[in-house]
Amino acid sequence: MTERPSLGVGLMSGTSLDGMDAALVRFERPTRASLLAFATRPYTAAERLRIEQAISHGSARELALLHAQLAHWAADAVQAVLDAGAVLPSDLDFIAFPGQTIWHEPPSVTWQLGEPALLAERFGTRIVSGFRARDLAAGGEGAPLVPVADVLLFGAPDGGRILLNIGGMANLTYVPQLAVDQGAFAFDTGPGVALIDAIARLVDPSRPFDQDGALAAQGRVDTGLLSRLLADEYFEAPPPKSTGR
């Protein structure tokens, strides 16, 4: 990682479109990272709708303006986590900003909005960005960081472990052993919170998500619909694979 402890802010805005998360993390060695503070800059219903409309039929102007606005929302999240951790921007070694994915279709393209130059000017530190597109260009699926973190931080020291993340798109990583990447692999298992949240809002527009699975717990499995969904060719494709909204 580095020869000395480093301090960074990692940003994330996933396909669930619920907000911009910021984590203030100290890295001491490759297998040791400490979470110092966490903050979320939630998207309002209007902001979420703006992103959804940009994805479905945004004009060049709308996409360009959203590209800048997302960076401002990211800056809000960075400032919030710095305040929570009592840290100055000058103390940071980097800010990692993947941007907001608006289209993901590997191996052709993965496209994120959010202007990193605005963060660089606001906080005066190194901005790491563009790693989704770089991973895709190198033959990956455009989601390079979660598997690396899983291998270095969350693997078991004495055997294999499967780590499941139910994000906007659900994904898992198989880690054969802590800090051992030989034999590790990761892939998206399919839709996750993006679909769950959308259905919750269809049932009750005032709900941003299904708190504690309360709505789901009242329902029953529609086996016919489930079979139709699982018949999608994506589930038959071998990993590595990834999907999007």
KOLLOGU-965578 format. One record per residue (C-alpha): residue in three letters; x, y, z. Coordinates in pm, whole numbers, plus 50000, padded with zeros to 5 digits. Example, Ala and Ser with C-alpha at 12.3 -4.5 7.8 and 13.67 -1.06 7.14 Angstrom:
2
ALA512304955050780
SER513674989450714
END
This chain:
245
MET500005000050000
THR502415027350126
GLU505485029150350
ARG503665051950593
PRO500055054250709
SER497895072250455
LEU494575089750497
GLY491955089050227
VAL488295095050156
GLY486435069849944
LEU483195080149775
MET480435057649648
SER477135064149474
GLY475675031249360
THR472935020049125
SER470395021549408
LEU470585059649366
ASP470035066349736
GLY472875090749793
MET476605097649800
ASP478485078750073
ALA481865090050205
ALA484255069950421
LEU487315084750592
VAL489865056650617
ARG493405053150750
PHE495555027150573
GLU498435013850782
ARG499444983650576
PRO497844963350296
THR495724942450532
ARG494864969250785
ALA492454997950723
SER490625017150995
LEU487325034850938
LEU487585068651112
ALA484295084251004
PHE481385078750769
ALA478825102550618
THR476055101150359
ARG474755129450145
PRO471275115550060
TYR469675121949725
THR466265138249746
ALA463415123149547
ALA463835150849290
GLU467575144649260
ARG467035107249220
LEU464445114048950
ARG466915136948773
ILE469495108948758
GLU466905083248645
GLN465685106348368
ALA469255113248258
ILE469845075748233
SER466695069648030
HIS466595099647795
GLY468985127247903
SER470105152747644
ALA473765162547607
ARG473105194347808
GLU471285175848086
LEU474055150148113
ALA476745177148117
LEU475005196848392
LEU474475165048594
HIS478185156848548
ALA479035189048733
GLN476235186348989
LEU477245151449097
ALA480705164549182
HIS479135191449401
TRP477065164949580
ALA480255144649622
ALA481975175249769
ASP479145178450021
ALA479755142450129
VAL483515147650155
GLN483075178750369
ALA480595160550593
VAL482975131450657
LEU485925154950718
ASP483835173750973
ALA482775140951137
GLY486395129651162
ALA487765163951261
VAL490195162350968
LEU491375190450740
PRO491545186250360
SER495295192550385
ASP495605160850596
LEU494315138950312
ASP496525118750082
PHE493755112749830
ILE490045112449751
ALA488785082849547
PHE485775091949333
PRO484285066349094
GLY481355088748999
GLN477755078548939
THR477315050448688
ILE474645059048433
TRP475395031348185
HIS477214998348229
GLU477524974647935
PRO480774954947941
PRO482874947547751
SER481884977747541
VAL481605005747796
THR481035016748151
TRP480125053548192
GLN480215074248511
LEU479305110748565
GLY480955133848821
GLU483725158848738
PRO486835150648947
ALA488455184248869
LEU485845201649085
LEU486875180249384
ALA490555187049316
GLU489975224549323
ARG487685223149627
PHE489955201949849
GLY493435206349699
THR494405169749718
ARG495025140749481
ILE491825127549319
VAL491745091349204
SER489065085448942
GLY488345067248619
PHE489215033248765
ARG486015016648640
ALA486765025848280
ARG490445016848321
ASP489514982548460
LEU487184976548166
ALA489924987147922
ALA492254961848088
GLY489764933648029
GLY487894935348360
GLU484234941148435
GLY484574977048555
ALA484274970448929
PRO487874964649043
LEU487944977149401
VAL485514955949602
PRO487264922849524
VAL490654937749617
ALA489284950649949
ASP487594917350016
VAL490844898349959
LEU493014921950166
LEU490634930250451
PHE487824905150485
GLY489174871050388
ALA489494844150654
PRO493034836450774
ASP492444798850779
GLY490244790850479
GLY487904801850203
ARG485164827550250
ILE482364840850029
LEU481474877450082
LEU478084888949953
ASN477264925749903
ILE473604933549827
GLY474154967649672
GLY472234982749383
MET473474952249199
ALA474284922649424
ASN477804908649395
LEU479974883149567
THR483684876749608
TYR485244842949680
VAL488464847249881
PRO490514815249928
GLN492464830550220
LEU493164864750368
ALA495524884850142
VAL495714856149888
ASP494444866749548
GLN495384834749366
GLY492084817149307
ALA489934846449415
PHE487084857049185
ALA484074880149192
PHE480924886848991
ASP477494903149004
THR474824877949104
GLY472034900048965
PRO469774929149064
GLY469804939049430
VAL468714970249614
ALA468014989449292
LEU465114965849219
ILE464044962049583
ASP463914999849637
ALA462055005649311
ILE459354980649409
ALA459084995749758
ARG458445030049603
LEU455835015249370
VAL453985001149670
ASP454355033149872
PRO455845064049698
SER456685079450036
ARG459155051150112
PRO462735056049987
PHE463365018950059
ASP461894988650238
GLN462954995250598
ASP464034962450764
GLY462284943050485
ALA458894950950641
LEU457034951750308
ALA458724920450178
ALA457894901650498
GLN454194907150431
GLY454324891150087
ARG454684856549942
VAL456884842549667
ASP455344843349320
THR457044811949192
GLY455894817448834
LEU457344852548817
LEU460504841148996
SER460984813648738
ARG460584838748453
LEU463124861948609
LEU465644834148672
ALA465264822948310
ASP467094854448201
GLU470264844748011
TYR472404865248250
PHE472064838948521
GLU473344811748287
ALA476444831548190
PRO479654820748366
PRO481594845548581
PRO483234869748565
LYS480174890148471
SER478494922548575
THR475204939648512
GLY473484973248561
ARG470134990348585
END
